Amino acid sequence: MKIIYGLQKIRKIKKPVVALGVFDGVHRGHIKILRAIVTKAHSIRGRSVVLTFWPHPQAEKSLYSLEHRLRLIGEQGVDICIVINFNRQFCGMPAFDFIKDILIEKIGANFIYIGENFRFGRNAEGNYRTLRKLSGKFNFKLKVFKVIKMGGREISSTYIRNLITKGDLPLACKLLSRRVSILGTVIKGNFLGRKIGFPTANINPHHEVVPPNGVYAVRVIFNGKIFKGVCYIGKRPTFQIEKAKIHIEVHIFDFKQNIYAKFLEIQFIKKIRKEKKFDSPASLAKEIRKDASIANRVFSLH
């Protein structure tokens, strides 16, 4: 997928089929829209285009970082993703100007696909009715997707954020149609895990929404390969270091590569236990061995 940052770099696009949205989470509802533009673009020998925004227009905590979101959008087969800087100037653009200047003159949209709750323009004045009203004037076709429901409740990024924060990962997984995951950079720690026989990769997550403190069986994606491991999220109460700070550490089974400054994706399979304080590092090491054994049993079932 080609990624274009900013409107100035857009060049002529052949028969663009455009999806509009933040797509934070790239959940089931988003995937339905993305797959639809890909299918339509193939059928008319055009190009599927996503127009998205960063940072989040509602200043929400990000469910996924921009990097992670772009990866997931690309996995749906989209040809081009345009990232617009949602700054004060763009925020003040009238809905009519957004359609005329950006969708039509800049991108040349032939087809526009949106979710029915998508809003745009100054003070969120634009919606699907605005686009429908102007579709004849600007000669584009509009397709509006209803919000998908599961269990009688609408699927939304806000709902999924709340589920992850409170620890309901199984339901969040169903709404996302994939495992809850973290994309982050490996940073140097203080080698506490190595000292007790369990070296860990310390993760600086690229987004703010992470599961609750505890120990999890996880899959780790690195350089396109899948590894198994256990992930700890918490404040390291046994060592009483930097009490207020949340740490994310992953011990990868049978792994010895130097991965400082590399990206890892951590996919959460199952929570093993809550965070707790141990009497000594030796007691903690004993518990981690138990965690690893439980994780391996979890992997055999998943």
N, C-alpha and C positions, 0 to 999 in steps of 0.2 A: 504494500500500500504506500502510495506517495503521500507525504505529509507536507502541507503548506502552512507556514506560520505567518499570518497577516494577509490582508487583502491586497497589498501592493504587489505581491509575488504571483498572483493568479494570472495565468495565461488562458487562452481560448480552450475551452473544454468541449469535446465532441458529445452532443446530445446528452447533457447532464441530467441525471435523475437524482434529485437532492433530498436528503433527509436532514431535518433541522432538530437540534436538541442538545442538551447538556450531556445526556447519556451517561451520567454518573452511575456506576455500577454495572452498566451494560446488562441489565436484567432481562427476564423473559419478554417483557413488553418491548424493550428496546431492540432485542434480537429479532423480533417479528418484523419490525420496521426495516432494520438493516438488511435482512434477508430479502425483503420485498424489493428494495431498491436495486439490489444485486441482480435479482431475477429479471426485473423490468429492464435494466440496462443491457443485460445480455440479449433480451428479446428484440431490442431496437438497435443493437450494435452501438450502444452509447457507453457512458461512463457513470458508475455509481459514485456519488459524492456525499460525504457527511460534512455538515457545517456545525461545528461545536464551539464552545466558549470556555475560556480560562482567564481568571479564576471563576469559581462558581458564582453565577449571577445573584443567588440568594445568600451568598456568604455562608453557606453551609459547610460543616466539616466534610472534607472530601472522603467519599466512600472508597474511591480509587484515586491514585495520583494521575496526573495527565499522561505520564509515560505508560502506566498500567492500562489506563482507559484506551489509549491509542493501540496498544497491543491487542486488546480484546476486540476492538472495532475491526482491526485488520484481519483477525482470525475469521471474521464473517465473510471475507471475500471482497470487501469494499475496495474500490480502485483509488480513491483520493479522499483525504480528510483535511479540511481547512480549519485551522484553529484561530479564532478571533480573540484578541485581547479584550476582555470585558472591562474596559476602563471607564472613567467618567465621561469622556467624549462619546464613546460608543453607547453608553447607558442612556445618554440624552437624545439619541437619534429617534425621530418619529417613526412609527410603524410603516407609514407610506414610503418614507425615504429608504428604509431597510429593504423593502420589497423592490422598489425601483432601482436604487443605486447599487445594491449588493446582489440580490438574487437574480435580477434581470440583466442589468448592464455589466456587472463584474463577472458573474458566473454564467449567465445565459440559460437559466433553468428552464427546461422543457416540462419537467414533472417535479412536483414538490410533495413530499410525504412527511406528515407530522402526527404526533399523538394529539388527541382531542384536548388535552390540558396544556398544550404548549402555548406560552405567552412570549411576546417580543415587543420591542419598541419602547419608547419613553413611557415610564410609569406602567409598563406591561400592558399598554393599551391595545396591542395587536393580538389576535387569536385566529383560529381557523376560519371564523366568519369573515374577518378582514381579508384573508387570503382568497377565500371563495368569492367575495365581492369583486376583487381586483383580478381574478384569474382570466376573465374575458378581456379586460383592458390590456393586460400584458401577455396574453396568449400562452398561458401555462395550464397544465392540468393538475388538480389537487386531489390527493388521497389522504383521508383522515382516519386514523386508527383509534378505536375505542380502547379505554384503559382495561387491561386484563385483570380479572379477579381470580383469587384463589382462596377457597374456604370462605367465600362471601366478602372478602376484603380486597380492596384495590392494591395491586402491586405497585409500590413506589420506592424510590431510593431512600426517602425519609423513613418509611416503615422498615426497610432492610437495615438501615443504620441503627435503629432502635433495637432490632432483634440481635444484631451482632454485639452491641454494647452491653445488653443484658445477658448474653450468652446463649441465646437460642440459635445455635449454628445450624442444626438440622433443618429448621424452617427457612432460615436465611438461604441455605444451600438450595432448597427447592425453588425459592423465588428467583434466585440468580441463575438457576439451571447449571451451576457449577459449584465447586467447593469454595467456601469462604477462604480468602487468601490475602497475604501481605506481600507486596513487592518492596524490597529495601536494599540498601547498600551495606556491605559488610565493613564494619569499622573496628578499630583496635580497642580491646577491652583491657582489663587488668589481670587476665590469665587465671582467674579463680577456678574456672572449670578444668583447665589443664592441670592445675596443682592437685586436684582431687581425682584425676584420672579420666576426666570427661571433657576434652577440649570442645569449646563452643564457638560458633560464629556469632558475633554481636551484630545486631541488625538495627540500622537507622531507617525506620519505615518512611516511605515517600508520601504517606497520607495519615490522617488523624484517627480514623475509626479502626480500632483493633479489638479483638476479643478480650474478655475479662482475665484478670490474673489467674494463673494456674499452669499446669503442665499438660501438653497435648501431644498425641501421636500425629505426625505430620509427614507429608511428602514435600521434598525440596526439589525445585526445578532450577538447574544450573546448566547453562550452555546447551539447552535442549535435552538434557538428560534428567532422569527422575531418580532421586535417592530417598531413602527412608530415614526418619529420625524422630527426635523428641524436641519440642519447643517449650521454653519457659518464658512466661510473661509475668513480671512482678518486680518487687522492690528489694530483693535479696535480703530478707530479714535475718538469715543465719549469719551473714557477714556484717550487717548494719552499716553498709556503705551507701552514701547518697540516698538517704531514706526516701526523700520525696520523689525521686526519679523512677520512672517505669523503665525496666530493661526488657529487651526482647533478645533471647539467646536460643540458638538451635544447635543441638548435638547431632551431627550427621553420621549415621552408621557406616563403618568401613570406608572412611573418606579421609584423605591426608593432603589434599591440594591446598596451596596457598591462594586464598580467595579474597584477600584484603582489597577493598575498593571495587569489588565486583558486585553485580546485581544478583540477588536470589529471590525466587518466589517461594513462599511458604504456604502450602495448602493444608488446612486444618481438617484432619480426618475424625478425631474424637478426643474429647477431654478426658484425661486420665485421673487427675486429682486437682484439688484446690492448692493454692499456695500455702505453705506453712513454714514455721521456723523450726530448725533442728538444733539439738544441743551442741553439735560439733560438726566440722566439715566431714569427718568420717561417717557420721550418721547420715549426712546429706548424700554422700557418695553411695552408701548402701541403698538409699531410697531411689537414687537415679538408676542404679542397676535394676531395681524392681520396676521402675517406670519403663525402662528399655524392654524388659521382658513382656510387660503388659502391651506395649506398643507393637511388638512383633506379633502378638496374638491378635491384636486389632487388625493389623495388615493382612493376616491370613483370612480374615472375614470380609475385608473390603478389597 
